[in-house]
Amino acid sequence: MAEREYDIIVVGGGPGGLTAGMYGARANVKTVMIEKYMPGGQITNTHEIEDYPGFDLISGAELAMKMTEHAKRFGLEIVSDEVREVFCDGEDRLVATASGDVYRGKAVILSTGGSPNLLKVPGEMEFSGKGVSYCAICDGNFFKDQVISVVGGGDAAVEEAMFLTRFGSKVILIHRRDRLRAQKIIQERAFKNPKMEFIWDTVVESINGDTRVRSLSLKNVKNGEKSTLEVGAIFVFIGFVPNSNIVREPIRKDPNGYIITDEKMETSIKGIYACGDVRAQLVRQITNAVGDGTTAAVAAEKRIEELKG
Ligand code: NAP
C-alpha cells in the first residue's frame, strides 16, 4: 500500500482514457492511467472498425495496441489495477485502488465506459459462459456451424451478428421492435447477408438447456404468441450501463446515470473530468471518446497550471 503523486490520474484505458493520457504525458505533465484489464476498453472486443478516420479497416485489438504504444511513446505510465473510489481532499483529487494504493493528483479524468446490460431472464446467469455471451470476438469461434442467436437492435447487435455469421450455420437476430436502431449502412449490410435472419417484435423470456444452451423461450410482444427456438448460443447486445458510481462525492448525472460535463469535460466537481462512453452525450463512438479525452487533458493541464501558479 502506497501513496503516489501525479498531476493527472486517468481512470480507465479505453480510447478516451488513452488519448487523455497521451495528451497529458505529451504536455510533460506527470500522468498515469489506471486500467483493470488490458488498455483499449470495449474496442478490444470489436472485430473490425471501419469508421475511425485514417484507417479503412482495422481490428479493435490493433487500434487499441497502436493507441497504447503511441501514448507510451510520449511517456504515459500505465498501471494495471482496479479503481475502487475517487474522492477529494481540498484541491487534491485522489484515486484509491483495489490493491490498496492511493494516487494523489490535481486532476482525475474518468474514462470508465460502461458494462453490458443483462437480459435479466431465467437461465442467463446459469448458462453464462455455456452459450450465453456478451462478446462475439471472444466466444464466436465456440459455436461453429451452430445456430447462433443475437439479441438487440443497435449498432453493436447488428455488427456483432454479422461477425458471427463467419461461425454459425445461421445467425438469428431477435429484436423487441419491428425496426432496428442501428445505423442505416450497417442495417443494409445485415439485410443483404444470406446467413442473417430476423425475428421481430419478440423478447426472450428464458434461456434453456442442460450443460449448455439448447433453446430460447420467446414471446411476440404484439400478439402474445409464445414459441421455442433451438439455438446453440445467445449473444446479448442490448446497450450498457455507464460505470459512473466510483466518485465518493455527489456528481451530476443524467437520468440514465451518464456523467454530465461542461464544454471542458469537467464534471460538477472541479478537477474531475469525464470522457467517452461514461459521459452524457448524443453519440458514443471512438472518435467522440478521442475528442473528449483531448479536451479533458488540456483542461486538466490548465487547472494544474493555475493551481501551481
Ligand atoms: P444501443 O444503441 O443502446 O442499442 C441497444 C439495443 O438493445 C436497442 O435496439 C434496444 O431496443 C435493445 N434493448 C435494450 N434493452 C433491451 C432489453 N431489455 N431487451 C431487448 N432488447 C433491448 O446499444 P449498443 O448497440 O450497445 O450501442 C451503444 C453505443 O455504442 C451507441 O451509441 C452506438 O452507436 C455505439 N456503437 C457504435 C458502433 C459503430 O459505430 N460501429 C458499434 C457499436 C456501438 P430498442 O431499439 O427498442 O430501444
Boltz pocket constraint, residues with backbone or C-beta under 6 A from the ligand:
constraints:
  - pocket:
      binder: B
      contacts: [[A, 51], [A, 117], [A, 118], [A, 119], [A, 151], [A, 152], [A, 153], [A, 154], [A, 155], [A, 156], [A, 157], [A, 159], [A, 174], [A, 176], [A, 177], [A, 179], [A, 180], [A, 181], [A, 202], [A, 203], [A, 237], [A, 238], [A, 239], [A, 240], [A, 282], [A, 283], [A, 284], [A, 285]]
      max_distance: 6.0
